[in-house]
Structures are given as C-alpha cells and as structure tokens.
Amino acid sequence: MVKDIQLYFENSSDVYFKYLKEHIVISLQALLIAALIGILCGYFCYRHPRFEKYASSLFQMLRIIPSLAILFLLIPIIGTGTKPALIALVILGIPSILLHTILGFKEVPERVAETGIAIGMTQRQLLRKVRIPLALPYILNGIKIALIEIIASATLAAKIGAGGLGSLIFTGLGLNRTDLLVIGGLSVAVLSLLSSLFIERIEKMMIT
C-alpha cells in the first residue's frame, strides 16, 4: 500500500493538491460565514435573552440533521455544486460559534463592566475594550470546534460535485483502492489537527 501511495503522488500530485485546495477553500468560506452569523446572533441573544432559547433551539435542531441529508434536500432547490455544500457547512458551523459567543459574553464579570462605566466608558467602548476581549477565548473555542466539524463534513461535498478531499475517498470506495482512502482520510485528519493547533496558537497569543 505504501508503494501505491508513493505511486499516486508521483503520477497525480497535481490532482491531489487541487482537491486539497478545494477542501480548504470551501471550509474557510463556510467558517467565515458561520462565524459572522454566529457571533452577531450570539451577541444579539446575549443582549436580548428572550431570543436566546429560540435561536439556540433552531440551530441545534438544524445541527442534528445529517449534513448529507441537508445536501440532498438542497439539490432540488439550488442544484449541485459548491453552493448547496457551502450552505450545509454553514448551518453545521453556526451552533458552536453561537453558543460559545453567548457563553463568552455571559462569563464577563458584571463588576468589570460596572468599573468601566464608572470611569466613563460608553457602551461601545465597553464592548470593544472589555466585553469582546474577555469573551474572545470562548468565541475562539467555538470557532475551533466549528472548523473541525466543517473540515470533516466537507468530505461529503464531493457527493454533489463540489470537489475536495472527499473526491479521493469516494473514488477509493468506488474502485476499492485502499491507497486513496488512506490518503483522503489522513489528509482530512491532518487538516483538522493543524487547524485546531492554529486557532489554539492564536488564542494563546491573544491571552498573553
């Protein structure tokens, strides 16, 4: 099998890096959109607690629906390709970011906020200089979880023609080629690990 893997990279390295690029691009696009929606909705729910249970329930309900099911449900509406895959991955990524954002803002001690107000800070300054920095570790943790889930689930994008490392895995399954399964599976695992370490590194830099 090692020989087959070596032979694959010798003959098809350009194809592999094309799949890798597609996987990274769709994962990052989904994460950016999910982060934007999740953080904004999370802060809104923190400021207006009565909406929290509705937003949390909605996105948690969407989260329990398998990504593959969402993909196939979107096909009759949007068709195949990158767009339905991106929507499914965004839906998957929002809950972790939303819930961790709400938790992060809730964990900011009120006495710290009161001190800021006492020294003359406006609500905007308080948000920018106090609440966001203190909530950031929680938000980054939510982003890390979301990114790992998105990278893993992005393999399914190949099922509807969106490319990515899933193309290798499904080709390996179809042709009964263990080398392609190992290359695809290990690549996704390594990508998830590196992404997690990268975000943890950012978190440490911001805390210190």
N, CA and C atoms as a LAMMPS dump frame, in Angstrom:
ITEM: TIMESTEP
0
ITEM: NUMBER OF ATOMS
624
ITEM: BOX BOUNDS ff ff ff
-5.0000000000000000e+02 5.0000000000000000e+02
-5.0000000000000000e+02 5.0000000000000000e+02
-5.0000000000000000e+02 5.0000000000000000e+02
ITEM: ATOMS id mol type element x y z
1 1 1 N 0.816 -1.205 0
2 1 2 C 0 0 0
3 1 3 C 0.867 1.281 0
4 2 1 N 1.99 1.229 0.722
5 2 2 C 2.907 2.378 0.752
6 2 3 C 3.399 2.686 -0.657
7 3 1 N 3.654 1.606 -1.404
8 3 2 C 4.118 1.781 -2.779
9 3 3 C 3.035 2.421 -3.64
10 4 1 N 1.785 2.019 -3.41
11 4 2 C 0.654 2.591 -4.163
12 4 3 C 0.494 4.074 -3.852
13 5 1 N 0.666 4.437 -2.579
14 5 2 C 0.558 5.842 -2.176
15 5 3 C 1.666 6.669 -2.835
16 6 1 N 2.871 6.123 -2.805
17 6 2 C 4.007 6.815 -3.428
18 6 3 C 3.781 6.987 -4.92
19 7 1 N 3.271 5.946 -5.556
20 7 2 C 2.999 5.99 -6.993
21 7 3 C 1.925 7.026 -7.318
22 8 1 N 0.912 7.114 -6.441
23 8 2 C -0.157 8.091 -6.659
24 8 3 C 0.401 9.514 -6.653
25 9 1 N 1.247 9.826 -5.681
26 9 2 C 1.801 11.177 -5.591
27 9 3 C 2.771 11.47 -6.737
28 10 1 N 3.425 10.451 -7.219
29 10 2 C 4.328 10.646 -8.358
30 10 3 C 3.552 10.981 -9.627
31 11 1 N 2.393 10.33 -9.784
32 11 2 C 1.629 10.495 -11.026
33 11 3 C 0.494 11.518 -10.938
34 12 1 N -0.024 11.748 -9.729
35 12 2 C -1.237 12.567 -9.609
36 12 3 C -1.149 13.625 -8.508
37 13 1 N 0.038 14.116 -8.227
38 13 2 C 0.183 15.102 -7.153
39 13 3 C -0.595 16.385 -7.459
40 14 1 N -0.666 16.761 -8.751
41 14 2 C -1.399 17.974 -9.129
42 14 3 C -2.895 17.83 -8.831
43 15 1 N -3.426 16.626 -9.058
44 15 2 C -4.839 16.358 -8.759
45 15 3 C -5.076 16.419 -7.249
46 16 1 N -4.141 15.831 -6.487
47 16 2 C -4.259 15.842 -5.029
48 16 3 C -4.3 17.266 -4.491
49 17 1 N -3.38 18.102 -4.937
50 17 2 C -3.32 19.48 -4.431
51 17 3 C -4.532 20.305 -4.897
52 18 1 N -5.107 19.932 -6.03
53 18 2 C -6.353 20.57 -6.474
54 18 3 C -7.477 20.238 -5.497
55 19 1 N -7.587 18.955 -5.133
56 19 2 C -8.601 18.543 -4.162
57 19 3 C -8.368 19.205 -2.802
58 20 1 N -7.106 19.273 -2.392
59 20 2 C -6.758 19.881 -1.101
60 20 3 C -7.153 21.354 -1.081
61 21 1 N -6.848 22.057 -2.157
62 21 2 C -7.192 23.481 -2.253
63 21 3 C -8.706 23.668 -2.198
64 22 1 N -9.433 22.851 -2.938
65 22 2 C -10.902 22.945 -2.932
66 22 3 C -11.457 22.727 -1.532
67 23 1 N -10.892 21.758 -0.826
68 23 2 C -11.351 21.433 0.53
69 23 3 C -11.1 22.598 1.481
70 24 1 N -9.908 23.17 1.407
71 24 2 C -9.547 24.289 2.283
72 24 3 C -10.412 25.51 1.981
73 25 1 N -10.596 25.803 0.694
74 25 2 C -11.362 26.997 0.293
75 25 3 C -12.803 26.912 0.768
76 26 1 N -13.472 25.786 0.51
77 26 2 C -14.887 25.685 0.901
78 26 3 C -15.034 25.661 2.422
79 27 1 N -14.054 25.071 3.118
80 27 2 C -14.096 25.035 4.584
81 27 3 C -13.933 26.433 5.176
82 28 1 N -12.995 27.198 4.648
83 28 2 C -12.76 28.556 5.158
84 28 3 C -13.925 29.483 4.822
85 29 1 N -14.478 29.332 3.614
86 29 2 C -15.648 30.141 3.247
87 29 3 C -16.808 29.866 4.2
88 30 1 N -17.055 28.588 4.46
89 30 2 C -18.143 28.215 5.37
90 30 3 C -17.884 28.734 6.776
91 31 1 N -16.641 28.638 7.234
92 31 2 C -16.303 29.107 8.582
93 31 3 C -16.505 30.618 8.707
94 32 1 N -16.059 31.377 7.718
95 32 2 C -16.192 32.838 7.771
96 32 3 C -17.665 33.256 7.831
97 33 1 N -18.492 32.639 7.003
98 33 2 C -19.92 32.971 7.002
99 33 3 C -20.568 32.542 8.311
100 34 1 N -20.232 31.324 8.778
101 34 2 C -20.784 30.817 10.042
102 34 3 C -20.356 31.687 11.22
103 35 1 N -19.091 32.139 11.213
104 35 2 C -18.581 32.986 12.296
105 35 3 C -19.3 34.326 12.315
106 36 1 N -19.497 34.899 11.136
107 36 2 C -20.186 36.191 11.047
108 36 3 C -21.612 36.083 11.6
109 37 1 N -22.339 35.068 11.147
110 37 2 C -23.721 34.877 11.605
111 37 3 C -23.749 34.486 13.081
112 38 1 N -22.887 33.539 13.47
113 38 2 C -22.89 33.023 14.833
114 38 3 C -22.529 34.072 15.872
115 39 1 N -21.505 34.881 15.589
116 39 2 C -21.069 35.902 16.551
117 39 3 C -22.109 37.013 16.677
118 40 1 N -22.634 37.472 15.536
119 40 2 C -23.645 38.534 15.575
120 40 3 C -24.924 38.06 16.277
121 41 1 N -25.375 36.858 15.936
122 41 2 C -26.579 36.305 16.583
123 41 3 C -26.325 36.033 18.063
124 42 1 N -25.11 35.567 18.381
125 42 2 C -24.76 35.284 19.766
126 42 3 C -24.782 36.539 20.618
127 43 1 N -24.224 37.623 20.09
128 43 2 C -24.228 38.889 20.834
129 43 3 C -25.653 39.434 20.962
130 44 1 N -26.438 39.294 19.886
131 44 2 C -27.825 39.744 19.933
132 44 3 C -28.607 38.973 21.01
133 45 1 N -28.394 37.663 21.075
134 45 2 C -29.075 36.832 22.079
135 45 3 C -28.616 37.178 23.493
136 46 1 N -27.351 37.541 23.623
137 46 2 C -26.843 37.964 24.937
138 46 3 C -27.521 39.267 25.372
139 47 1 N -27.674 40.188 24.433
140 47 2 C -28.296 41.474 24.753
141 47 3 C -29.811 41.348 24.939
142 48 1 N -30.406 40.353 24.279
143 48 2 C -31.861 40.153 24.358
144 48 3 C -32.118 38.682 24.727
145 49 1 N -31.997 38.354 26.01
146 49 2 C -32.06 36.941 26.455
147 49 3 C -33.32 36.196 26.03
148 50 1 N -34.42 36.916 25.812
149 50 2 C -35.659 36.212 25.454
150 50 3 C -35.565 35.512 24.099
151 51 1 N -34.617 35.968 23.263
152 51 2 C -34.439 35.336 21.953
153 51 3 C -33.455 34.162 22.004
154 52 1 N -32.734 34.037 23.114
155 52 2 C -31.657 33.038 23.185
156 52 3 C -32.164 31.617 22.985
157 53 1 N -33.228 31.261 23.706
158 53 2 C -33.701 29.867 23.622
159 53 3 C -34.232 29.537 22.228
160 54 1 N -34.825 30.541 21.549
161 54 2 C -35.357 30.289 20.208
162 54 3 C -34.225 30.086 19.192
163 55 1 N -33.222 30.976 19.26
164 55 2 C -32.091 30.862 18.334
165 55 3 C -31.305 29.589 18.592
166 56 1 N -31.047 29.293 19.857
167 56 2 C -30.284 28.087 20.215
168 56 3 C -31.018 26.828 19.767
169 57 1 N -32.326 26.794 20.027
170 57 2 C -33.124 25.621 19.653
171 57 3 C -33.147 25.427 18.14
172 58 1 N -33.295 26.549 17.408
173 58 2 C -33.359 26.466 15.945
174 58 3 C -32.078 25.878 15.377
175 59 1 N -30.929 26.437 15.784
176 59 2 C -29.673 25.982 15.207
177 59 3 C -29.269 24.598 15.716
178 60 1 N -29.657 24.273 16.951
179 60 2 C -29.377 22.926 17.456
180 60 3 C -30.214 21.901 16.704
181 61 1 N -31.455 22.272 16.375
182 61 2 C -32.313 21.373 15.6
183 61 3 C -31.719 21.134 14.21
184 62 1 N -31.24 22.222 13.585
185 62 2 C -30.611 22.087 12.268
186 62 3 C -29.338 21.26 12.354
187 63 1 N -28.657 21.355 13.509
188 63 2 C -27.375 20.659 13.674
189 63 3 C -27.542 19.146 13.712
190 64 1 N -28.683 18.672 14.255
191 64 2 C -28.859 17.223 14.385
192 64 3 C -29.242 16.565 13.063
193 65 1 N -29.613 17.409 12.077
194 65 2 C -29.902 16.86 10.743
195 65 3 C -28.571 16.537 10.073
196 66 1 N -28.359 15.314 9.612
197 66 2 C -27.083 14.978 8.973
198 66 3 C -26.764 15.891 7.794
199 67 1 N -25.487 16.235 7.668
200 67 2 C -25.059 17.13 6.588
201 67 3 C -25.449 16.579 5.219
202 68 1 N -25.349 15.267 5.064
203 68 2 C -25.68 14.652 3.77
204 68 3 C -27.154 14.851 3.449
205 69 1 N -28.012 14.762 4.485
206 69 2 C -29.447 14.975 4.279
207 69 3 C -29.72 16.409 3.84
208 70 1 N -29.022 17.382 4.47
209 70 2 C -29.196 18.788 4.085
210 70 3 C -28.768 18.987 2.635
211 71 1 N -27.647 18.362 2.267
212 71 2 C -27.151 18.478 0.891
213 71 3 C -28.195 18.006 -0.113
214 72 1 N -28.778 16.835 0.148
215 72 2 C -29.738 16.277 -0.799
216 72 3 C -31.061 17.042 -0.794
217 73 1 N -31.412 17.635 0.36
218 73 2 C -32.623 18.45 0.412
219 73 3 C -32.467 19.739 -0.387
220 74 1 N -31.226 20.242 -0.461
221 74 2 C -30.971 21.493 -1.172
222 74 3 C -30.832 21.313 -2.688
223 75 1 N -30.545 20.09 -3.111
224 75 2 C -30.314 19.843 -4.541
225 75 3 C -31.51 20.253 -5.417
226 76 1 N -32.764 19.882 -5.052
227 76 2 C -33.897 20.294 -5.914
228 76 3 C -34.083 21.81 -5.965
229 77 1 N -33.624 22.529 -4.92
230 77 2 C -33.821 23.979 -4.855
231 77 3 C -32.674 24.726 -5.543
232 78 1 N -31.442 24.337 -5.205
233 78 2 C -30.261 25.081 -5.671
234 78 3 C -29.487 24.337 -6.753
235 79 1 N -29.633 23.021 -6.786
236 79 2 C -28.855 22.218 -7.725
237 79 3 C -27.608 21.654 -7.052
238 80 1 N -26.703 21.145 -7.853
239 80 2 C -25.468 20.57 -7.318
240 80 3 C -24.33 21.585 -7.396
241 81 1 N -23.187 21.201 -6.811
242 81 2 C -22.024 22.084 -6.851
243 81 3 C -21.688 22.666 -5.486
244 82 1 N -20.971 23.769 -5.523
245 82 2 C -20.43 24.355 -4.301
246 82 3 C -21.491 25 -3.418
247 83 1 N -22.495 25.639 -4.026
248 83 2 C -23.453 26.435 -3.249
249 83 3 C -24.218 25.618 -2.202
250 84 1 N -24.867 24.495 -2.551
251 84 2 C -25.57 23.723 -1.515
252 84 3 C -24.622 23.163 -0.46
253 85 1 N -23.41 22.784 -0.884
254 85 2 C -22.426 22.275 0.079
255 85 3 C -22.042 23.366 1.08
256 86 1 N -21.867 24.574 0.574
257 86 2 C -21.498 25.712 1.425
258 86 3 C -22.602 26.011 2.432
259 87 1 N -23.849 25.998 1.977
260 87 2 C -24.978 26.264 2.875
261 87 3 C -25.039 25.214 3.98
262 88 1 N -24.889 23.938 3.615
263 88 2 C -24.93 22.855 4.601
264 88 3 C -23.81 22.999 5.634
265 89 1 N -22.621 23.378 5.185
266 89 2 C -21.483 23.528 6.101
267 89 3 C -21.649 24.743 7.009
268 90 1 N -22.24 25.801 6.483
269 90 2 C -22.516 26.987 7.31
270 90 3 C -23.507 26.635 8.416
271 91 1 N -24.568 25.93 8.049
272 91 2 C -25.575 25.5 9.033
273 91 3 C -24.925 24.643 10.116
274 92 1 N -23.999 23.794 9.71
275 92 2 C -23.294 22.936 10.659
276 92 3 C -22.395 23.746 11.595
277 93 1 N -21.779 24.807 11.073
278 93 2 C -20.797 25.551 11.858
279 93 3 C -21.371 26.585 12.807
280 94 1 N -22.579 27.083 12.523
281 94 2 C -23.138 28.177 13.333
282 94 3 C -23.369 27.81 14.807
283 95 1 N -23.992 26.649 15.137
284 95 2 C -24.355 26.403 16.542
285 95 3 C -23.213 26.529 17.547
286 96 1 N -22.062 25.942 17.263
287 96 2 C -20.931 26.005 18.204
288 96 3 C -20.5 27.452 18.441
289 97 1 N -20.419 28.223 17.365
290 97 2 C -19.984 29.616 17.479
291 97 3 C -21.033 30.44 18.223
292 98 1 N -22.291 30.228 17.903
293 98 2 C -23.383 30.947 18.552
294 98 3 C -23.398 30.694 20.057
295 99 1 N -23.382 29.423 20.437
296 99 2 C -23.484 29.066 21.858
297 99 3 C -22.255 29.522 22.646
298 100 1 N -21.074 29.4 22.065
299 100 2 C -19.862 29.833 22.755
300 100 3 C -19.778 31.364 22.847
301 101 1 N -20.338 32.051 21.851
302 101 2 C -20.377 33.514 21.914
303 101 3 C -21.277 33.978 23.056
304 102 1 N -22.463 33.373 23.158
305 102 2 C -23.381 33.709 24.257
306 102 3 C -22.717 33.432 25.603
307 103 1 N -22.099 32.252 25.715
308 103 2 C -21.422 31.878 26.961
309 103 3 C -20.3 32.855 27.289
310 104 1 N -19.522 33.221 26.275
311 104 2 C -18.397 34.132 26.485
312 104 3 C -18.829 35.474 27.055
313 105 1 N -19.873 36.06 26.461
314 105 2 C -20.35 37.355 26.958
315 105 3 C -20.981 37.23 28.347
316 106 1 N -21.631 36.083 28.603
317 106 2 C -22.226 35.878 29.926
318 106 3 C -21.174 35.744 31.02
319 107 1 N -20.001 35.229 30.637
320 107 2 C -18.936 34.999 31.617
321 107 3 C -18.155 36.265 31.965
322 108 1 N -18.409 37.363 31.258
323 108 2 C -17.746 38.629 31.59
324 108 3 C -18.298 39.119 32.926
325 109 1 N -17.473 39.262 33.967
326 109 2 C -17.97 39.685 35.28
327 109 3 C -18.632 41.057 35.217
328 110 1 N -19.793 41.168 35.818
329 110 2 C -20.519 42.435 35.795
330 110 3 C -19.76 43.549 36.506
331 111 1 N -18.991 43.154 37.529
332 111 2 C -18.232 44.189 38.258
333 111 3 C -17.195 44.859 37.351
334 112 1 N -16.657 44.083 36.38
335 112 2 C -15.707 44.659 35.428
336 112 3 C -16.407 45.674 34.543
337 113 1 N -17.615 45.309 34.066
338 113 2 C -18.395 46.231 33.237
339 113 3 C -18.787 47.478 34.029
340 114 1 N -19.16 47.278 35.28
341 114 2 C -19.542 48.415 36.131
342 114 3 C -18.361 49.351 36.363
343 115 1 N -17.18 48.769 36.507
344 115 2 C -15.977 49.589 36.68
345 115 3 C -15.724 50.429 35.436
346 116 1 N -15.913 49.823 34.264
347 116 2 C -15.736 50.547 33.009
348 116 3 C -16.698 51.718 32.884
349 117 1 N -17.95 51.47 33.264
350 117 2 C -18.953 52.541 33.214
351 117 3 C -18.592 53.645 34.21
352 118 1 N -18.093 53.228 35.384
353 118 2 C -17.741 54.199 36.429
354 118 3 C -16.62 55.136 35.999
355 119 1 N -15.721 54.67 35.134
356 119 2 C -14.613 55.534 34.7
357 119 3 C -14.954 56.286 33.402
358 120 1 N -16.231 56.179 33.002
359 120 2 C -16.702 56.997 31.891
360 120 3 C -16.744 56.338 30.539
361 121 1 N -16.632 55.019 30.469
362 121 2 C -16.704 54.33 29.176
363 121 3 C -18.124 54.335 28.629
364 122 1 N -18.238 54.511 27.32
365 122 2 C -19.537 54.347 26.66
366 122 3 C -19.784 52.853 26.456
367 123 1 N -21.024 52.504 26.104
368 123 2 C -21.344 51.096 25.86
369 123 3 C -20.505 50.523 24.714
370 124 1 N -20.237 51.35 23.695
371 124 2 C -19.422 50.896 22.559
372 124 3 C -17.98 50.638 22.996
373 125 1 N -17.423 51.538 23.8
374 125 2 C -16.06 51.355 24.312
375 125 3 C -15.988 50.139 25.224
376 126 1 N -17.029 49.975 26.028
377 126 2 C -17.094 48.83 26.938
378 126 3 C -17.114 47.52 26.159
379 127 1 N -17.852 47.513 25.06
380 127 2 C -17.918 46.313 24.214
381 127 3 C -16.564 46.026 23.581
382 128 1 N -15.948 47.075 23.012
383 128 2 C -14.705 46.903 22.272
384 128 3 C -13.512 46.598 23.178
385 129 1 N -13.453 47.26 24.338
386 129 2 C -12.259 47.162 25.173
387 129 3 C -12.382 46.185 26.344
388 130 1 N -13.615 45.801 26.672
389 130 2 C -13.802 44.926 27.84
390 130 3 C -14.512 43.628 27.462
391 131 1 N -15.737 43.736 26.964
392 131 2 C -16.547 42.534 26.756
393 131 3 C -15.956 41.596 25.691
394 132 1 N -15.611 42.153 24.527
395 132 2 C -15.081 41.303 23.45
396 132 3 C -13.755 40.638 23.839
397 133 1 N -12.772 41.38 24.39
398 133 2 C -11.516 40.712 24.778
399 133 3 C -11.712 39.596 25.797
400 134 1 N -12.63 39.787 26.748
401 134 2 C -12.853 38.77 27.771
402 134 3 C -13.661 37.582 27.237
403 135 1 N -14.515 37.848 26.27
404 135 2 C -15.325 36.766 25.682
405 135 3 C -14.577 36.02 24.58
406 136 1 N -13.495 36.606 24.087
407 136 2 C -12.787 36.067 22.916
408 136 3 C -12.32 34.618 23.065
409 137 1 N -11.759 34.204 24.214
410 137 2 C -11.346 32.792 24.325
411 137 3 C -12.492 31.812 24.099
412 138 1 N -13.678 32.15 24.581
413 138 2 C -14.849 31.288 24.379
414 138 3 C -15.252 31.277 22.907
415 139 1 N -15.245 32.463 22.292
416 139 2 C -15.614 32.565 20.878
417 139 3 C -14.647 31.759 20.009
418 140 1 N -13.345 31.875 20.298
419 140 2 C -12.339 31.133 19.528
420 140 3 C -12.494 29.63 19.71
421 141 1 N -12.883 29.227 20.904
422 141 2 C -13.112 27.797 21.145
423 141 3 C -14.287 27.298 20.304
424 142 1 N -15.339 28.125 20.206
425 142 2 C -16.477 27.774 19.353
426 142 3 C -16.087 27.706 17.891
427 143 1 N -15.23 28.633 17.47
428 143 2 C -14.744 28.645 16.082
429 143 3 C -13.901 27.404 15.805
430 144 1 N -13.081 27.014 16.773
431 144 2 C -12.235 25.822 16.609
432 144 3 C -13.093 24.57 16.421
433 145 1 N -14.108 24.419 17.267
434 145 2 C -14.999 23.253 17.16
435 145 3 C -15.721 23.265 15.818
436 146 1 N -16.21 24.443 15.432
437 146 2 C -16.932 24.564 14.162
438 146 3 C -16.037 24.219 12.98
439 147 1 N -14.799 24.688 13.009
440 147 2 C -13.879 24.434 11.895
441 147 3 C -13.577 22.95 11.747
442 148 1 N -13.36 22.265 12.868
443 148 2 C -13.085 20.825 12.816
444 148 3 C -14.287 20.083 12.229
445 149 1 N -15.49 20.462 12.662
446 149 2 C -16.705 19.82 12.143
447 149 3 C -16.878 20.109 10.651
448 150 1 N -16.595 21.336 10.257
449 150 2 C -16.742 21.725 8.847
450 150 3 C -15.753 20.962 7.97
451 151 1 N -14.493 20.887 8.398
452 151 2 C -13.471 20.189 7.61
453 151 3 C -13.838 18.721 7.437
454 152 1 N -14.311 18.108 8.521
455 152 2 C -14.692 16.687 8.453
456 152 3 C -15.889 16.493 7.527
457 153 1 N -16.887 17.362 7.655
458 153 2 C -18.117 17.203 6.872
459 153 3 C -17.953 17.644 5.418
460 154 1 N -16.935 18.457 5.146
461 154 2 C -16.715 18.926 3.769
462 154 3 C -16.372 17.781 2.822
463 155 1 N -16.006 16.63 3.362
464 155 2 C -15.744 15.461 2.506
465 155 3 C -16.998 15.048 1.736
466 156 1 N -18.166 15.348 2.336
467 156 2 C -19.426 14.977 1.68
468 156 3 C -19.736 15.854 0.474
469 157 1 N -19.053 17.008 0.396
470 157 2 C -19.301 17.933 -0.72
471 157 3 C -19.032 17.275 -2.069
472 158 1 N -18.124 16.31 -2.083
473 158 2 C -17.793 15.618 -3.333
474 158 3 C -18.994 14.856 -3.896
475 159 1 N -19.923 14.486 -3.015
476 159 2 C -21.105 13.735 -3.442
477 159 3 C -21.972 14.535 -4.413
478 160 1 N -21.909 15.874 -4.304
479 160 2 C -22.75 16.698 -5.185
480 160 3 C -21.894 17.561 -6.117
481 161 1 N -20.66 17.131 -6.328
482 161 2 C -19.824 17.786 -7.32
483 161 3 C -19.111 19.036 -6.864
484 162 1 N -18.937 19.204 -5.531
485 162 2 C -18.245 20.395 -5.029
486 162 3 C -16.751 20.162 -4.828
487 163 1 N -16.278 18.968 -5.135
488 163 2 C -14.85 18.674 -5.052
489 163 3 C -14.363 18.483 -3.63
490 164 1 N -13.055 18.678 -3.434
491 164 2 C -12.461 18.496 -2.109
492 164 3 C -11.88 17.103 -1.933
493 165 1 N -11.346 16.865 -0.747
494 165 2 C -10.69 15.586 -0.458
495 165 3 C -11.669 14.414 -0.447
496 166 1 N -12.951 14.726 -0.31
497 166 2 C -13.956 13.661 -0.387
498 166 3 C -13.938 12.952 -1.724
499 167 1 N -13.502 13.656 -2.763
500 167 2 C -13.399 13.037 -4.098
501 167 3 C -12.464 11.84 -4.067
502 168 1 N -11.355 11.992 -3.332
503 168 2 C -10.41 10.869 -3.192
504 168 3 C -11.045 9.711 -2.448
505 169 1 N -11.754 10.041 -1.361
506 169 2 C -12.348 8.99 -0.517
507 169 3 C -13.421 8.233 -1.282
508 170 1 N -14.303 8.949 -1.962
509 170 2 C -15.379 8.276 -2.7
510 170 3 C -14.856 7.516 -3.914
511 171 1 N -13.799 8.04 -4.54
512 171 2 C -13.17 7.298 -5.637
513 171 3 C -12.54 6.012 -5.104
514 172 1 N -11.905 6.118 -3.945
515 172 2 C -11.308 4.942 -3.315
516 172 3 C -12.341 3.889 -2.974
517 173 1 N -13.506 4.339 -2.481
518 173 2 C -14.587 3.399 -2.169
519 173 3 C -15.115 2.738 -3.44
520 174 1 N -15.287 3.554 -4.486
521 174 2 C -15.831 3.036 -5.741
522 174 3 C -14.905 2.053 -6.435
523 175 1 N -13.595 2.315 -6.371
524 175 2 C -12.611 1.471 -7.056
525 175 3 C -11.968 0.438 -6.138
526 176 1 N -12.42 0.447 -4.864
527 176 2 C -11.834 -0.462 -3.865
528 176 3 C -10.313 -0.263 -3.757
529 177 1 N -9.91 1.013 -3.701
530 177 2 C -8.484 1.342 -3.604
531 177 3 C -8.174 1.902 -2.21
532 178 1 N -7.479 1.088 -1.438
533 178 2 C -7.152 1.466 -0.064
534 178 3 C -6.229 2.677 -0.016
535 179 1 N -5.339 2.794 -1.012
536 179 2 C -4.394 3.914 -1.001
537 179 3 C -5.109 5.256 -1.063
538 180 1 N -6.169 5.354 -1.885
539 180 2 C -6.917 6.603 -1.99
540 180 3 C -7.694 6.899 -0.707
541 181 1 N -8.227 5.844 -0.098
542 181 2 C -8.94 6.014 1.172
543 181 3 C -8.007 6.524 2.261
544 182 1 N -6.803 5.959 2.313
545 182 2 C -5.824 6.368 3.33
546 182 3 C -5.369 7.8 3.081
547 183 1 N -5.054 8.131 1.834
548 183 2 C -4.598 9.493 1.502
549 183 3 C -5.681 10.514 1.851
550 184 1 N -6.915 10.242 1.419
551 184 2 C -8.026 11.169 1.684
552 184 3 C -8.335 11.301 3.162
553 185 1 N -8.437 10.15 3.851
554 185 2 C -8.77 10.154 5.276
555 185 3 C -7.711 10.821 6.128
556 186 1 N -6.448 10.493 5.868
557 186 2 C -5.343 11.086 6.635
558 186 3 C -5.221 12.586 6.369
559 187 1 N -5.454 12.981 5.137
560 187 2 C -5.373 14.408 4.788
561 187 3 C -6.408 15.212 5.551
562 188 1 N -7.63 14.686 5.641
563 188 2 C -8.689 15.369 6.388
564 188 3 C -8.338 15.434 7.874
565 189 1 N -7.813 14.33 8.415
566 189 2 C -7.437 14.292 9.834
567 189 3 C -6.318 15.28 10.142
568 190 1 N -5.295 15.305 9.287
569 190 2 C -4.162 16.229 9.491
570 190 3 C -4.618 17.678 9.356
571 191 1 N -5.483 17.938 8.383
572 191 2 C -6.006 19.291 8.183
573 191 3 C -6.791 19.762 9.406
574 192 1 N -7.589 18.87 9.98
575 192 2 C -8.353 19.2 11.194
576 192 3 C -7.416 19.489 12.36
577 193 1 N -6.389 18.666 12.515
578 193 2 C -5.432 18.845 13.616
579 193 3 C -4.674 20.16 13.483
580 194 1 N -4.184 20.441 12.288
581 194 2 C -3.431 21.68 12.06
582 194 3 C -4.307 22.911 12.283
583 195 1 N -5.561 22.827 11.868
584 195 2 C -6.484 23.942 12.066
585 195 3 C -6.73 24.194 13.541
586 196 1 N -6.904 23.108 14.288
587 196 2 C -7.111 23.218 15.734
588 196 3 C -5.899 23.839 16.421
589 197 1 N -4.713 23.38 16.061
590 197 2 C -3.478 23.915 16.651
591 197 3 C -3.286 25.387 16.295
592 198 1 N -3.655 25.753 15.071
593 198 2 C -3.514 27.14 14.62
594 198 3 C -4.398 28.076 15.446
595 199 1 N -5.651 27.675 15.659
596 199 2 C -6.567 28.518 16.442
597 199 3 C -6.142 28.574 17.909
598 200 1 N -5.658 27.446 18.435
599 200 2 C -5.149 27.44 19.816
600 200 3 C -3.96 28.381 19.955
601 201 1 N -3.138 28.425 18.93
602 201 2 C -1.977 29.326 18.936
603 201 3 C -2.427 30.79 18.94
604 202 1 N -3.434 31.095 18.128
605 202 2 C -3.987 32.454 18.106
606 202 3 C -4.538 32.824 19.475
607 203 1 N -5.251 31.869 20.086
608 203 2 C -5.833 32.112 21.402
609 203 3 C -4.768 32.423 22.445
610 204 1 N -3.678 31.655 22.426
611 204 2 C -2.599 31.876 23.388
612 204 3 C -1.93 33.233 23.169
613 205 1 N -1.761 33.603 21.903
614 205 2 C -1.157 34.902 21.589
615 205 3 C -2.006 36.061 22.087
616 206 1 N -3.325 35.885 22.014
617 206 2 C -4.232 36.962 22.426
618 206 3 C -4.357 37.051 23.944
619 207 1 N -4.213 35.904 24.611
620 207 2 C -4.33 35.897 26.064
621 207 3 C -3.083 36.451 26.722
622 208 1 N -1.894 36.096 26.168
623 208 2 C -0.637 36.53 26.779
624 208 3 C -0.287 37.956 26.403
